[in-house]
Amino acid sequence: MRPTDLTLEPVDVEDPELSRRLFAYWKDLGVIPHPAWHAHYLARLGEDEGRVRHTFWGRTGADLVGLVMVRIDRDWLDPERLVGYIVEFTVFAPWRRRGCGRALYARARDYLVARGCSHVELDVLPHNHTAMAFWRSLGFQVVYHHMRGTR
């Protein structure tokens, strides 16, 4: 596979493969959602898909390489501008460290820019050092820290 061969293919959010891949992705991150939350999340995808959220398989030929989910919204600092958010992003294990992540991001970025987004934002879990390094290598930088307290 050459990263230039990677294409985005819209995902049918009712496809059981999406549910399976998302659950595996979250489990890899050490965040195992409650089954009721997982079902609710999938239902919300069905409501939002094609309006503000767009979900794609990264594909090369017949092979699924990864998954990217983006959202387009108004920038909270400047509502005149649109911003693209990467909501979910994963390259499946057999395809990692082969340039597929960069290619998947490039296709997602191009999709967002073509729809008028001025920039791209995303969230990364603080313990996900591999993702932090990946996104930094693409020029992303930490803008703020989101913190949560205990009750």
N, C-alpha and C positions, 0 to 999 in steps of 0.2 A: 504494500500500500504506500502510495505517495500521499502526503498530506494534502496536496493539491487536488486529489481525487475525491476528497471528502465533500459530501453534499448534505444539506439540511432537508429532512423529510418531515412534513407535519405529522404529529402523533394524534391518533384517535384517542382521546382521554378516557374512553371506555374500554380500551384495549387492556386485557388483564396483564399483558407484558409490562405496561407502564406501572401498574400497581406493584408488580413483583420487583421490577428494577428500582423503583423509588424506595421500597422497603429495604432492599439489599444495600442501597446507597446509604441510607440513614444508619443502618446497622453497622456498616463499615466506619461511619463517623462516630460510633459509640452513642448514637441517639436513637433509641428504639422506641418508636411512637406506640402509644396505646392503640389497640385495634379500632376503637371508636373514633379516635382522633384521625387515624389513617383514613377511615371511611369518610369522615367529614371533609378532610382535605381533598380527597378524590372527587367528592360531590361538588366542592367549590371550584375545582378545576373545570368541571363541566359547565358551570355557570359563567366563568370568566373567559374560557378559551375562545379565541378569535376576536374578543373585544379588547381587553387590556392585557391579556396573557396569551403567549404563543409558545407552544411546546413542540420541540423537534427532536427526532433521532438524528444523530450524526451517523451517516452511512457511507460506506465505501463498497461499491458493488452490492452484493447480497449481505454484507456483514454490517451489523449494528456495532458502531464504534463507541458511541456515547449518547448522552442526553443533555440537552440544554433547554431551559425554560426561561423565557424573558417576559418582562412586563414593561409596558410603555405608559408613562404617567407625566404629569406636570411636575416640573422642578419646584420643590417647596420653597426654595429661596427666590426663584424667579419664575412665576407661573406662566410667563410668556414662552418659556423654553420647555421642550419635551426632554425627558431623560429616560434612558433605557436601563432597566435593572436586570441583572442576571439573578434569577430566583433560585434555580437549581442548575448544577453543572457537574457532570461526571463523565470521565472516560472509563469505559469498562476495562477490567484488569488486563485482559490479553493485549490491549492496545496501548497501554501506558508506556511512557518514555520512548515514543516513536514519532513525536511531532503531532499527534492527533489532537491533543489539548489545544495547542496553538492554532491548528487549523479549525477546530470546532469554535473556538473563540472568534477567530477572524470571520467566519461565516455569520456568527451571531451578531458581531459588531456591524458587519456590512448590512445585515437585515435591519438593525436598529437605525443606523445612519440613513438608510434609504427611506425610512419612515419619519425622518426629521429630528431624530434624537441628537442633542448637542454633545452628550457624553454618556458614558456607561458607568454604573455603580453596582456594587455587590457587597454581600456580607460573607465573612469567613469566621468559622468557629476559632476561638483563640488557641485551642490545642492542635489545630490542623496546620502544623508547620509546613508540610509539603505544599498545601494549597497556598499558604502565605507566600512561600518562595516562588511558586508558579506565577501568581498574580503580580508579584513585584517584578518578576522578570519581564512581564508584559507592560510595565510602566505604571501599574496601580500603586497607590500609596494610602496609608491609613489616614482617614480624615477625622474620624471621631471614634470613641469607644462607647459601646452600649453596655451598660452594667445592670445587674439585677441583684437586689437584696433578698434577704431571707425574712420570713415573718417571725 
